[in-house]
Amino acid sequence: MKSSFKQEQAKLCRRLAISLTDQVEKSRLLRLAEKYEAKADADDKKPISRLKALCKNWNDTTLRRFWR
C-alpha cells in the first residue's frame, strides 16, 4: 500500500472518531489512525534508509572501483 493511501485512511478514522459519542469506539478509531500514520511514516522512510545504507557502504572497494 502506498503511504498516501494510509494517510487518507488515518484522516478518515479521525473524522469518524470526531463524530462518535461512544468513547470506546472513538478511542479504537484514534488508535487505528495512529497505526495508519505510523505505517505511512515507515513507508516514507524506506527509500531514505536504503540511500543511507548505500552511502554507508560507499567505502567498500567495489563501489569505489565502480565510480572511478
Secondary structure, 3 states (H helix, E strand, C coil): CCHHHHHHHHHHHHHHHHHCCCHHHHHHHHHHHHHHHHHHHHHHHHHHHHHHHHHHHHHCHHHHHHHC
